[in-house]
Amino acid sequence: MAKKIKDENGNVYVKKKPFYKKWWVWVIAVLVLFFIVDSLGGSDKDTSTKTGKTEAKSENKSTTDSTESNEPAPEKEVPVEYTSALKKANSYAKLMFMSKIGIQNQLTSEYGDKFSPEDAQYAIDNIKADWNENALKKAESYQKTMSMSPEAIRDQLTSEHGEQFTQEEADYAIQHLNK
């Protein structure tokens, strides 16, 4: 709010807040920052999606060559929901080191991303992730932040209420935990 100030002659002046103290300036600043961070993080995700599409095109081409057809195979359009689910799945795998089942549950959760089961299945079928490495990163996080024992970490990694990694992935993580 502007303050009214009187000088010694009785003149009234309005003293305004500096622009950086106005609420709308901060809202704009936060939005700009959000878009900058999102665009920086989006470049890696877009690259992996484009790579997947390129691989799909080359597979279609090899299929066409093997059937000795002169007409190119029609390229299938991947629905936007599928590519969105795949981008989210890649983000969960690379940034949060989630398991395959954990990602699928997060994508379809009514409290999560609310993708359809088909969208999530496409993402899981097309994601390129090292699940053993994700289990190891999660195990390291539990050991560092919560000082858990290896057996407690194994239980957390494989629990249906925890990370939901496979037993093999959890075994790999425990074997490589302190190396």
Backbone bond lengths (Angstrom), bond angles and torsions (degrees), N, CA, C in turn:
res aa  C-N    CA-C-N  psi(-1)  N-CA   C-N-CA  omega(-1)  CA-C   N-CA-C  phi
1 M - - - 1.439 - - 1.504 110.05 -
2 A 1.301 115.11 148.66 1.457 120.30 178.55 1.525 109.08 -83.52
3 K 1.336 115.02 142.83 1.461 120.35 177.92 1.513 108.78 -102.06
4 K 1.312 115.02 141.59 1.467 120.51 175.48 1.518 108.16 -96.12
5 I 1.325 114.58 129.79 1.454 120.92 -178.25 1.522 108.50 -125.36
6 K 1.336 115.72 135.70 1.463 120.78 176.23 1.520 108.61 -102.63
7 D 1.347 115.50 137.29 1.457 118.08 173.68 1.522 109.49 -92.17
8 E 1.365 116.62 -177.57 1.457 119.71 -176.10 1.523 113.39 -66.40
9 N 1.325 120.10 -17.66 1.460 123.17 178.17 1.514 112.38 -90.21
10 G 1.302 117.15 -2.13 1.460 120.76 179.07 1.511 113.73 91.37
11 N 1.326 117.52 2.60 1.463 120.98 178.42 1.533 109.21 -74.72
12 V 1.310 115.83 140.41 1.456 121.47 -178.63 1.530 108.53 -102.92
13 Y 1.321 114.73 128.12 1.461 121.57 177.66 1.524 108.34 -118.71
14 V 1.314 114.12 149.27 1.460 119.63 176.49 1.524 108.19 -103.42
15 K 1.317 115.72 119.21 1.461 121.07 177.72 1.525 107.97 -97.69
16 K 1.336 115.88 115.89 1.460 121.35 -177.57 1.516 110.55 -91.32
17 K 1.345 115.09 155.43 1.456 121.61 175.19 1.528 108.50 -67.74
18 P 1.319 116.51 148.38 1.467 118.15 171.82 1.531 108.85 -64.01
19 F 1.321 116.93 150.92 1.458 120.61 -173.94 1.530 112.32 -58.66
20 Y 1.324 118.45 -33.26 1.463 120.34 -176.33 1.533 112.68 -74.28
21 K 1.319 117.96 -5.77 1.458 120.64 176.72 1.529 111.99 -99.63
22 K 1.311 117.08 4.40 1.467 120.77 178.95 1.521 109.22 -89.50
23 W 1.322 116.78 140.65 1.457 121.91 -174.13 1.513 112.59 -62.38
24 W 1.311 118.74 -37.76 1.454 121.03 -175.52 1.522 112.09 -68.78
25 V 1.323 118.29 -26.27 1.456 121.29 177.02 1.534 109.12 -65.54
26 W 1.321 116.36 -42.24 1.464 120.55 -179.86 1.522 111.86 -69.15
27 V 1.314 117.12 -35.17 1.467 120.35 177.25 1.526 109.36 -63.65
28 I 1.315 116.51 -45.24 1.468 120.36 179.16 1.525 110.28 -63.76
29 A 1.331 116.97 -42.38 1.465 120.75 -179.91 1.526 111.21 -61.26
30 V 1.318 117.15 -42.93 1.470 121.11 179.55 1.529 110.32 -65.14
31 L 1.331 117.32 -42.34 1.458 120.33 179.07 1.526 111.41 -63.51
32 V 1.317 117.09 -44.04 1.464 120.68 178.43 1.518 110.04 -61.44
33 L 1.319 116.97 -44.68 1.459 121.14 178.57 1.531 111.07 -60.94
34 F 1.321 116.27 -42.31 1.465 120.78 178.74 1.530 110.61 -59.88
35 F 1.326 117.24 -46.59 1.456 120.29 -178.92 1.524 111.94 -66.56
36 I 1.309 117.93 -34.39 1.460 120.45 177.79 1.524 110.02 -66.41
37 V 1.324 116.63 -47.38 1.466 120.46 179.87 1.520 110.29 -63.65
38 D 1.315 117.65 -42.07 1.459 121.79 -179.71 1.526 110.87 -63.79
39 S 1.329 117.74 -41.10 1.462 120.05 -179.05 1.521 111.20 -70.24
40 L 1.332 118.18 -34.10 1.469 120.54 177.16 1.517 110.47 -67.64
41 G 1.313 117.74 -43.45 1.464 121.91 179.12 1.502 112.08 -72.25
42 G 1.306 118.93 -27.60 1.458 123.36 -176.73 1.503 114.22 -70.90
43 S 1.346 118.28 -24.53 1.456 119.80 -176.52 1.525 111.37 -64.61
44 D 1.319 119.12 -39.45 1.462 121.61 178.34 1.513 110.81 -67.14
45 K 1.315 116.00 -40.68 1.463 120.13 -178.25 1.522 109.93 -66.28
46 D 1.340 117.41 -43.10 1.450 121.07 -179.94 1.520 110.70 -62.73
47 T 1.322 117.64 -39.34 1.451 121.62 -179.56 1.524 110.77 -61.53
48 S 1.347 117.17 -45.15 1.462 119.55 -178.87 1.515 111.35 -67.00
49 T 1.317 117.56 -34.80 1.457 120.67 177.95 1.519 110.05 -68.79
50 K 1.339 116.76 -43.39 1.458 119.98 179.02 1.516 110.00 -63.33
51 T 1.307 117.86 -39.39 1.455 121.85 178.57 1.521 109.75 -60.50
52 G 1.326 116.80 -43.14 1.460 120.84 178.02 1.512 111.84 -61.32
53 K 1.342 117.25 -39.67 1.458 120.97 178.86 1.520 110.31 -67.56
54 T 1.339 117.44 -39.93 1.452 120.94 179.36 1.517 110.19 -62.52
55 E 1.342 116.42 -42.71 1.449 119.84 178.59 1.513 110.70 -63.49
56 A 1.333 116.89 -38.97 1.458 120.31 179.11 1.520 110.00 -64.11
57 K 1.339 118.06 -39.34 1.458 121.25 179.36 1.518 110.28 -64.60
58 S 1.332 117.51 -42.92 1.455 119.82 -179.04 1.528 110.48 -66.98
59 E 1.327 118.12 -33.33 1.458 120.38 176.65 1.523 110.05 -65.99
60 N 1.352 117.27 -41.63 1.459 120.76 177.68 1.518 110.03 -61.99
61 K 1.324 117.23 -40.13 1.446 121.47 -178.92 1.516 110.92 -64.99
62 S 1.331 118.29 -43.94 1.454 120.68 -179.95 1.525 110.90 -66.56
63 T 1.320 117.59 -34.69 1.459 121.09 176.79 1.527 109.82 -64.27
64 T 1.343 116.26 -41.72 1.455 121.31 179.52 1.523 110.02 -64.68
65 D 1.338 117.40 -43.18 1.456 121.09 179.77 1.512 111.52 -61.97
66 S 1.315 117.23 -39.03 1.458 120.08 -177.03 1.517 112.46 -70.68
67 T 1.321 117.64 -24.27 1.465 120.23 178.20 1.520 111.48 -91.10
68 E 1.340 117.95 -0.89 1.457 124.54 178.26 1.511 112.49 55.49
69 S 1.297 117.35 39.67 1.457 122.30 176.09 1.517 108.28 -94.39
70 N 1.330 116.84 141.21 1.458 121.04 178.71 1.517 112.33 -84.90
71 E 1.308 117.25 -16.91 1.458 120.35 179.54 1.519 109.57 -90.00
72 P 1.343 116.60 135.66 1.472 118.38 177.04 1.519 110.92 -67.05
73 A 1.313 114.84 144.83 1.464 119.65 178.32 1.529 108.44 -67.52
74 P 1.323 117.56 139.43 1.467 118.94 178.45 1.520 109.65 -66.54
75 E 1.328 115.30 132.42 1.462 119.39 179.05 1.521 109.15 -79.96
76 K 1.314 113.89 134.10 1.452 119.31 179.27 1.518 108.97 -84.35
77 E 1.289 116.32 134.37 1.455 121.41 174.56 1.516 108.23 -78.97
78 V 1.309 115.83 129.37 1.453 120.63 176.93 1.522 107.20 -86.96
79 P 1.319 118.20 125.48 1.475 120.11 -179.40 1.528 111.73 -58.87
80 V 1.300 115.43 147.29 1.461 121.88 -179.61 1.521 110.93 -56.89
81 E 1.327 117.50 -38.67 1.461 121.03 -179.41 1.523 110.92 -61.14
82 Y 1.340 116.76 -37.38 1.460 120.76 179.10 1.523 110.58 -65.05
83 T 1.333 116.18 -47.84 1.464 118.79 -178.81 1.525 111.04 -67.64
84 S 1.315 117.57 -34.04 1.471 120.12 176.83 1.527 110.57 -65.11
85 A 1.314 116.20 -43.56 1.470 120.31 178.41 1.526 110.42 -63.60
86 L 1.327 117.50 -38.96 1.458 121.20 179.00 1.530 110.76 -66.01
87 K 1.314 117.61 -40.67 1.473 120.62 177.51 1.526 110.39 -62.18
88 K 1.328 116.56 -44.26 1.464 120.33 178.19 1.522 110.68 -62.68
89 A 1.312 116.29 -44.25 1.462 120.86 -179.44 1.528 110.50 -60.95
90 N 1.325 117.24 -43.83 1.465 120.53 177.42 1.520 110.87 -61.01
91 S 1.311 116.47 -39.48 1.465 120.72 178.79 1.529 110.62 -63.57
92 Y 1.317 117.19 -45.70 1.458 121.03 179.04 1.527 111.19 -62.79
93 A 1.328 116.62 -39.42 1.457 120.26 -178.29 1.529 111.55 -70.82
94 K 1.320 117.25 -41.79 1.461 120.85 -174.07 1.517 113.30 -83.81
95 L 1.323 117.68 -32.49 1.463 119.97 -174.91 1.518 113.63 -100.17
96 M 1.333 116.30 -32.19 1.465 119.71 -175.64 1.523 112.17 -112.40
97 F 1.328 116.75 -4.06 1.470 122.58 176.80 1.529 111.84 54.52
98 M 1.327 116.27 45.00 1.459 121.08 -178.75 1.524 111.04 -81.48
99 S 1.323 115.58 160.59 1.462 122.52 176.43 1.524 109.56 -81.07
100 K 1.326 115.15 166.75 1.459 121.01 178.71 1.529 110.93 -59.75
101 I 1.325 116.82 -47.41 1.473 120.73 -179.88 1.523 110.44 -67.06
102 G 1.329 116.83 -39.47 1.460 120.81 178.64 1.518 111.76 -60.98
103 I 1.334 116.45 -41.61 1.463 120.74 178.40 1.518 110.45 -65.95
104 Q 1.314 116.40 -45.29 1.466 119.78 -179.35 1.533 110.36 -60.64
105 N 1.317 117.17 -42.69 1.465 120.33 178.77 1.519 111.71 -65.63
106 Q 1.330 117.42 -39.95 1.463 121.20 179.50 1.526 111.08 -65.88
107 L 1.321 116.57 -40.15 1.465 120.05 -179.61 1.523 112.10 -64.08
108 T 1.330 116.64 -36.91 1.474 119.82 -175.54 1.524 114.08 -96.30
109 S 1.314 117.55 -5.87 1.466 120.82 -175.80 1.529 112.09 -65.13
110 E 1.318 115.36 140.38 1.465 119.54 174.74 1.521 110.75 -68.87
111 Y 1.321 117.34 -19.38 1.467 122.17 176.62 1.524 111.27 -98.50
112 G 1.317 116.66 -2.61 1.459 121.86 -178.93 1.515 110.44 -109.77
113 D 1.332 115.50 -120.66 1.464 120.87 -172.75 1.528 114.73 -89.65
114 K 1.327 117.69 -15.23 1.460 123.73 175.26 1.533 113.96 60.80
115 F 1.337 117.12 32.70 1.460 119.93 173.67 1.524 108.62 -77.56
116 S 1.309 116.05 156.99 1.465 119.87 176.38 1.531 108.83 -71.99
117 P 1.333 116.74 159.95 1.473 119.06 176.91 1.535 112.38 -58.50
118 E 1.332 117.45 -32.77 1.463 121.26 179.02 1.532 110.75 -68.30
119 D 1.335 116.61 -41.95 1.461 120.81 177.96 1.528 109.90 -61.05
120 A 1.320 115.96 -46.61 1.464 121.16 -178.95 1.523 110.81 -64.71
121 Q 1.323 117.51 -40.05 1.465 120.54 -179.98 1.520 110.55 -64.03
122 Y 1.327 117.20 -40.32 1.470 120.23 176.23 1.528 109.75 -59.24
123 A 1.321 116.51 -45.08 1.466 120.56 -179.64 1.521 111.00 -61.47
124 I 1.322 117.08 -46.24 1.464 121.07 -179.13 1.533 110.85 -64.80
125 D 1.319 116.87 -38.13 1.466 120.52 179.76 1.525 112.56 -69.31
126 N 1.326 117.85 -25.11 1.460 121.04 -173.49 1.527 115.25 -112.26
127 I 1.303 117.38 -2.47 1.463 119.85 -179.08 1.522 109.82 -73.07
128 K 1.304 114.95 142.85 1.468 120.84 176.78 1.521 106.45 -111.01
129 A 1.311 116.78 99.88 1.465 121.14 -178.04 1.519 109.33 -140.53
130 D 1.314 115.38 150.32 1.464 121.75 174.45 1.528 106.39 -98.08
131 W 1.316 116.50 98.17 1.466 121.53 -174.02 1.525 111.41 -66.97
132 N 1.322 118.32 -33.02 1.463 120.47 175.51 1.530 110.18 -62.38
133 E 1.315 116.06 -43.62 1.462 120.47 -179.50 1.532 110.71 -66.75
134 N 1.325 117.14 -37.49 1.465 120.20 176.64 1.532 110.58 -63.10
135 A 1.325 116.39 -42.27 1.472 119.87 178.08 1.522 110.48 -62.85
136 L 1.317 116.83 -39.91 1.469 120.52 178.60 1.532 110.69 -64.60
137 K 1.314 117.39 -43.66 1.477 120.48 179.57 1.533 110.57 -62.64
138 K 1.321 116.99 -40.50 1.470 120.17 177.27 1.523 110.58 -64.96
139 A 1.318 116.36 -42.52 1.467 120.77 179.49 1.527 110.37 -61.31
140 E 1.322 116.84 -44.23 1.471 121.02 177.89 1.522 110.90 -60.90
141 S 1.311 116.04 -39.13 1.464 120.20 178.81 1.526 111.30 -64.43
142 Y 1.329 116.52 -44.98 1.472 119.92 178.06 1.527 111.26 -63.02
143 Q 1.320 116.28 -40.39 1.461 119.32 -179.16 1.531 110.61 -66.50
144 K 1.307 116.27 -41.92 1.463 120.69 -176.44 1.524 112.65 -73.98
145 T 1.316 117.34 -47.50 1.470 120.15 -172.92 1.518 113.83 -87.26
146 M 1.342 117.54 -26.89 1.459 119.55 -174.82 1.525 113.25 -120.06
147 S 1.324 116.12 0.12 1.470 121.28 179.05 1.529 112.73 50.21
148 M 1.321 116.22 45.45 1.461 121.11 -178.71 1.527 110.83 -84.38
149 S 1.315 115.79 151.78 1.459 121.45 175.42 1.534 108.69 -74.06
150 P 1.322 116.46 159.92 1.468 119.27 178.11 1.533 113.58 -56.55
151 E 1.330 117.26 -40.06 1.469 119.52 179.57 1.530 111.73 -67.82
152 A 1.318 116.78 -38.88 1.468 120.20 177.33 1.527 110.17 -65.84
153 I 1.318 116.02 -37.40 1.468 120.20 177.42 1.521 109.95 -65.47
154 R 1.351 117.01 -44.17 1.469 120.70 178.39 1.532 110.17 -57.97
155 D 1.331 116.39 -45.32 1.467 120.03 178.83 1.524 111.47 -61.14
156 Q 1.323 117.07 -42.21 1.469 120.97 -179.77 1.532 110.80 -66.63
157 L 1.317 116.13 -39.48 1.466 119.87 -179.57 1.527 112.10 -64.89
158 T 1.331 117.58 -35.95 1.465 120.49 -174.95 1.525 114.05 -98.73
159 S 1.312 117.65 -7.81 1.463 120.69 -176.06 1.528 111.78 -65.20
160 E 1.334 115.29 141.69 1.467 119.23 175.23 1.521 111.39 -69.07
161 H 1.311 117.29 -18.44 1.465 121.89 176.22 1.524 111.13 -100.08
162 G 1.315 115.66 0.73 1.462 121.46 179.89 1.515 110.37 -111.45
163 E 1.336 115.58 -126.12 1.465 121.14 -172.13 1.528 114.31 -84.78
164 Q 1.313 118.37 -22.74 1.458 124.64 175.89 1.529 114.35 65.06
165 F 1.330 117.00 35.17 1.455 120.36 171.39 1.527 108.12 -77.13
166 T 1.325 116.89 160.13 1.460 120.29 175.24 1.519 109.13 -72.75
167 Q 1.328 116.00 164.00 1.462 120.85 178.37 1.522 110.49 -61.45
168 E 1.332 116.88 -39.44 1.463 121.32 179.91 1.531 110.92 -63.82
169 E 1.331 117.30 -41.74 1.470 121.21 179.24 1.533 110.75 -65.95
170 A 1.320 116.10 -40.76 1.466 120.26 177.84 1.528 110.57 -65.80
171 D 1.347 117.39 -40.86 1.465 120.93 177.72 1.531 110.66 -60.54
172 Y 1.319 116.14 -43.43 1.462 120.37 177.46 1.527 110.14 -59.23
173 A 1.319 116.94 -45.52 1.465 121.30 -178.34 1.523 111.16 -61.15
174 I 1.318 117.18 -45.17 1.469 120.76 -178.49 1.530 110.64 -66.96
175 Q 1.330 116.73 -40.02 1.467 120.43 179.18 1.526 112.44 -63.07
176 H 1.331 117.01 -33.14 1.466 121.36 -175.51 1.528 112.94 -105.12
177 L 1.314 117.42 10.63 1.469 122.16 -172.59 1.514 114.10 -60.89
178 N 1.301 119.29 -46.82 1.457 121.16 -175.51 1.524 112.89 -107.30
179 K 1.301 117.27 28.80 1.467 120.62 -178.41 1.499 111.00 -101.33
